[in-house]
Structure formats: structure tokens, C-alpha cells
Amino acid sequence: MRKTNVSKLYETYPHLTQIDELWGTRDCREYLKRLMNDTRDGHRRGFPGDHARTILRLLVEHDREFPQFEESITSDWRDTVRESRGDMQG
């Protein structure tokens, strides 16, 4: 069960109830990340602070509950270094 209170977020942005439908999936994590980043070439206004914090809390909570979907920056970086050195072994 999700702990983050989303009532005010959903009241203001009803379309974000999609988070509930996606909760526990890789798609949910991607959706939350997209909400926090400008994907409209600088035309996104962004969320007011309270709502942005709620979305960030949701992302953190999702990562804690479903760590299998969390991106591994360290392993991605290691793979990039190996590729640049040419020492990747399939």
C-alpha cells in the first residue's frame, strides 16, 4: 500500500490518477520520471512545489518498494567505461 498522500495532487491534476493504475510497474517509474522532467522543449511550466514534492516522494517510494525497476547509474556507468575501453566481453 502506497504511503504518500496523493489526494491534493489528484484533486488538482485528475489525469495523474494513472499513477495508481501503473503502480508497481516499470511504466510507473518512467511516468513519474517524465512528470519531473521537461519533455516539451522548454514549454512545460512544471508543478507547484507541493505537487512536485509529492511526485518526487512517489518516485522514491516506488523505488524502495520496487527496486527491480530502479535504474542502476553505477552499472550503466561501468558498462559505458568498458565499452569505451573496448573490454566488453558479451
Protein Blocks (a to p, Z undefined) as FASTA:
>chain_A
ZZbdcklmmmmmmmlmmmmmmgopaklmmmmmmmmpccegopagbjafklmmmmmmmmmm
mmmmmmmlpccfklmmmmmmmmmnopacZZ
